[in-house]
């Protein structure tokens, strides 16, 4: 009984810290992922092209800084454009709403219109724009974290060995870290490529239809496709609603909505599984639970990080005997991936 109460108190304290320090922890998690991705790239460049490691590291850090700043400014510019057009099209959306809801019956139509009238969409959009401005400061923090990780990466193996006080245990920890990096890196590279293809097709559909906000919808699709299961659905629904608001044409909305659905279905059910293969043997129900938990704790950024965190948790639990049941529950077939089949297991970012 005492152990159970202590466990509940410890979990509550951890949850409190996760919520209160969410800005720093999200930036740190993103920095760790970027450090992991670029460490593999630096190792490949310095090995194959015979480039000095310090030069490859410096170029990688400059690329990360420029990339994050470009992404932040692009997102802010698109959010500002959406806010401006949303306010411009607010009256058009109100006029088009009765046509969209007339098939639901007069009673349901009246309830929907009343609910949307009471919802201050303009204030919500402006609040969203204010929150988006925090992306820039978050990017600066991520750049600082990654820079210090690169500065201290040479000492990571030494610190691990001194923490464990056992060379064999230190080697095991390094294998776990390498396994997590390998799985997460492959997942993110594949998802980036798949999301880029999807967003390009969505942009092309909007351009062919002559609609505004093609770039903003493409960026939105690219971002939401990193959220498993529900991200593509949310992106498609938002894009379809925007088509109706921008055009007011029910037929055009239906055609584009079906086109977007077909793109998401084909890529999500054919291209994505073919490229990922057996990289992530995660339980679908576990992914949904992870999305719900991290979405409640960290919001939308937590949903983006839910799968990498789940991969790391499964691999770590698979190596700890008393936590192995958790790894079994998180795995798809009850066979948790401990990374034992990875090549070059003993190498960590250095």
FIMAR-72057 format. One record per residue (C-alpha): x, y, z. Coordinates in steps of 0.001 Angstrom, whole numbers, plus 500000, padded with zeros to 6 digits. Layout:
# FIMAR-72057
XYZ;...
# end
This chain:
# FIMAR-72057
500000500000500000;502784502415500919;504657501652497699;501499502283495692;500911505662497315;504541506638496773;504203505666493116;501083507804492720;502797510771494385;505902510369492199;503774510164489030;501763513233490057;504959515185490728;506410514115487388;503211515111485592;503254518504487341;506852519111486249;506078518035482673;503242520556482462;505010523438484221;508281523089482299;506640522198478987;508315524981476945;511840523999477979;511172520249477807;509632520449474333;512609522486473103;514973519960474703;513187516989473111;513317518620469667;516996519479470203;517797515851471093;516049514635467935;517894517159465749;521184516265467419;520515512573466755;519647513173463098;522643515401462408;525029513117464308;524296510313461861;524680512720458928;527966514082460295;529334510575460792;528425509615457210;529908512806455726;533146512685457706;533609508954456929;532756508906453222;533916512350452121;536931512480454462;535776515828455864;537170516795459288;534647516106462023;534824519655463430;534077521139459997;531121518799459394;529786519596462882;530102523349462327;528330523153458963;525586521003460496;525008523481463328;524869526399460876;522407524424458734;520210523674461757;520199527328462813;519353528607459333;516751525880458803;514958526512462091;514904530271461581;513576529840458032;510875527424459202;509877529754462063;509617532848459859;507725530892457171;505188529583459678;504724533055461157;504211534559457686;501625531915456777;499817532324460118;499626536086459578;498234535505456082;495626533080457439;494612535567460163;494215538358457604;492197536241455191;490141534664457991;488988538072459141;488330539062455508;486295535931454806;484428535852458128;481283537384456645;481484535117453585;481746532069455853;478664533137457807;476739533603454568;477837530202453248;477066528328456470;473280527973455930;473890526327452535;476261523851454146;473875522888456973;470494523039455218;470395519268454672;470594518649458422;467144520077459035;465999523424460434;466442522505464097;470000521212463721;470836524093461405;469683526630463987;471730524979466756;474903524907464653;474534528529463585;473874529611467191;476892527713468479;479202529138465809;477837532632466328;478674532457470035;482169531200469207;484554534113468813;486524532736465878;488334536009465201;489591536210468769;490623532545468657;492593533065465431;494361536090466863;495181534109469999;496592531356467777;498746533934466014;500063535113469372;500959531549470341;502668531003466985;504997533920467746;506521531732470489;507918529473467740;510715531953467108;511899532035470723;511557528253470899;513752527894467807;516472530000469412;516357527797472517;516579524635470384;519609526025468544;521346526735471859;520592523225473166;521905521572469994;525036523724470043;525909522714473603;525210519056472801;527671519207469933;530207520909472193;529989518122474795;529376515094472575;532981513917472861;532439513382476607;529215511391476339;530834507906476336;533061508865479286;530099510198481270;528058507057480580;530896504811481761;531433506841484928;527721506924485678;527334503156485340;530756502338486898;530844499192484786;532240498917481212;529767496169480262;526801498114481569;528081501249479819;528305499330476528;524731498155477042;523524501724477647;525309502843474479;523591500070472520;520204501189473836;520909504816472894;522088503801469425;518995501636468903;516693504510469847;518568506905467562;518440504445464667;514690503816464968;513684507446465539;515968508771462785;514597506360460196;511019507114461231;511522510882460987;513349510727457655;510603508572456112;507789510673457583;509460513863456331;509696512473452801;506115511154452838;504746514392454329;506632516439451722;505090514407448877;501624514716450419;501893518472450960;503185518965447398;500152517125445987;497800519142448212;499462522366447038;499041521253443428;495323520525443941;494737523986445434;496735525634442648;494758523812439938;491529524952441588;492816528544441691;492301528856445456;494158531062447886;496148529764450871;497673526914448838;501053527330450564;499472527617454019;497377524463453515;500432522592452186;502458523562455264;499551522593457517;499313519211455790;503072518660456097;503003519378459837;499868517403460709;501040514331458779;503614513785461534;500719513004463883;499871509315463331;496328508143462594;494485511412463260;496816514017461731;495940513332458089;492216513317458927;492414516682460699;494458518221457856;491964516977455229;488938518269457162;490517521702457690;491531521946454021;488030520953452852;486390523528455111;488772526191453791;487823525266450211;484157525868450975;484860529142452787;487091530417449982;484883529332447072;481368528929448449;480906526206445812;479553522908447188;480509520921444079;484084522209444052;484348521520447779;483174517938447277;485582517314444384;488605518734446194;487633517013449456;487489513638447682;490803514372445934;492513515222449221;491045512111450848;492313509939447980;495808511424448259;495938510844452016;494526507318451692;496929506177448967;500028507652450587;499024506648454120;498097503063453236;500542502282450413;503608504525450361;504016505068454101;503874501368455149;506072500360452206;508844502776453234;508585502270456982;508251498489456747;509065496957460112;510927499994461433;508233500692464030;506493497645465417;504254499673467705;500758498898468895;498137501055467168;496180501326470417;499411502287472203;500011505042469649;496525506444470256;497089506385474025;500463508070473578;498892510754471376;496158511371473959;498572511536476896;501239513752475341;498601515873473638;497017516526477040;500390517269478654;502200519237475916;499446520076473452;500063519811469696;503895519610470051;503395516637472364;501420514856469651;504331515329467232;506735513874469790;504440511040470911;505818508390468536;509555509101469113;508930509048472877;507005505781472559;509819504209470503;512381505201473133;510157503934475956;509608500559474273;513331499966473640;514313501000477177;511601498839478769;512634495877476601;516110495969478199;514832496180481804;513441492819483017;510789494172485396;509582496682482753;509516494207479863;505710493677480217;505290497378479371;507405496898476227;505274493889475254;502087495944475614;503563498763473510;504656496426470700;502414495380467829;502730491578467989;503849491294471597;507478491113470426;509115494315471666;511967495716469581;515103496011471704;517318496997468774;519420493843469066;519380493365465306;520761496791464508;524137496969462764;526875499073464292;525217498977467710;528152500139469728;528503503505468012;526865506550469530;527024510129468297;530550511286468727;
# end
